[in-house]
């Protein structure tokens, strides 16, 4: 460590004791103030606000971003003529491969590299995607997080337990992080002893919130069940960044006796949508981006219950604007209004990276696990499970067993899956002491090392298992 680094690590805890308005950068406080007000705005006012931001970023694209400058010219698109977000439909959808192949063309020429941040997303089929955002974007993101957590009772200054992708390497595997104002517990080290100790610390510190991934909360809960320990009492559990599968919410809420509060977001910062005090609908922030749900036939899903891919346009990333960016995520359109009174558009359900989680049947049929209920009684003696597919028509179910697991459980699981997957999939079981997490600490429910059949890659129908 050089002198500068030593000084930094020494000063860090002191620095983060400063008010949030200072230590989270210049965008934090203005964004929080705006959002606390704008959530009460009328629908017309929100539309006007979103449109004015959209025009600004589109004009910026035309003037300073080579990819869009040439695209707008080719298709004859004029940002000044945009009258509604549906005018975006004149532009093609943008996929990850195009960004990966032509990255420099997406960077704004008038923003120097010192004013940009580089980061990567998980990407598809093991290919991460590199992206840029403006400096201080993190402060804005934090303000959005805070305003959505306020709906679950969070107040600035509240400390929380974090159990999400940080491998704390000291002997007890937890630490206090001053910048997050949170006690961070490692979900890479979830042994029974560690988990029991985590729970004791959370109780002793009376931490009001658990901020986690759904898979990590469940892993934590199952270990506590195994050791017969009462869970810490949280005001709410804040869980996102992974899919929430059927049955998981119910299990988490009943085990902890607390509300699970979820939201949809991604590192690309094009769409953000969160639940509210009164419902589990995802309320899309119009202050953050323009979200579209695009059906398989290319048209826009608008009516309640219609589903499609989430396509987002970021309104704040002037370093690397993403216009009509295909997220590879999937959503179902929600009802017109929520009882909370906010005039935000609603989604009923979202599912991340859904194409990666499709299984390929013997007849090239695609099987979505959307409706597989992982908490039916046949899974009572299963700690964790993961679908692994390398060959079409065959899937291996990897199981981490609980002590009470027996041959009888295997029979019931195979019978239940056979009933749901039909005769196009051969199921085998394998048993594991550990099912590894991704480097980011997430749990993958499906690993498919097999390309989707060419004929069904784009569009085409997908069998959704009956609920
Ligand atoms: Zn609401």
Boltz pocket constraint, residues with backbone or C-beta under 6 A from the ligand:
constraints:
  - pocket:
      binder: B
      contacts: [[A, 275], [A, 276], [A, 277], [A, 278], [A, 279], [A, 281], [A, 283], [A, 338], [A, 339], [A, 340], [A, 341], [A, 342]]
      max_distance: 6.0
